[in-house]
Amino acid sequence: MITLYGIPNCSSVKKARQWLDDRNIDYIFHDFRKHGVERDAVRVWFERLPDTLINRKGTTWRTLDTETRKLADTPDGAIGLIVAHPTLIKRPLLQHGELLMVGFDEQRYAVELAR
C-alpha cells in the first residue's frame, strides 16, 4: 500500500493526491500535522534521503532560530528536529514498500509506480 505523507493545504501534496486519484491508485494519506511522525520511520527516511528530507526553503525551517537549525547538522539532531517539527519534511513524501520519494514529479511517479 502507498502512503503519502504531507499536509493537505500544500500545493505539491494536492498535485500528488490529484495525480494518484486521477489514476485510481489507492493510497493512505498521513497528515503530519494531525498524526505527527514516528522516530523510527524518520530514522529510516533520513538514512535513505539525508540530503533531501529536510526542506530548508520552507516556512517551518525559516521560523527556526540559528541554534535550532544547527541540530540538523548531525543525523540524531536532524531526526529529533523532524520529529518535533514534521512539517520540515519536504513534501510530499511517498512510501511504497522500499520506494521512497520526496517532492512531486509526475514523470517519476509514473515510472516508479508502474513497477
Summary of the structure (lengths in Angstrom):
residues: 115
radius of gyration: 14.0
end to end distance: 13.4
largest distance: 44.5
contacts: 312
relative contact order: 0.22
helix: 52%
strand: 17%
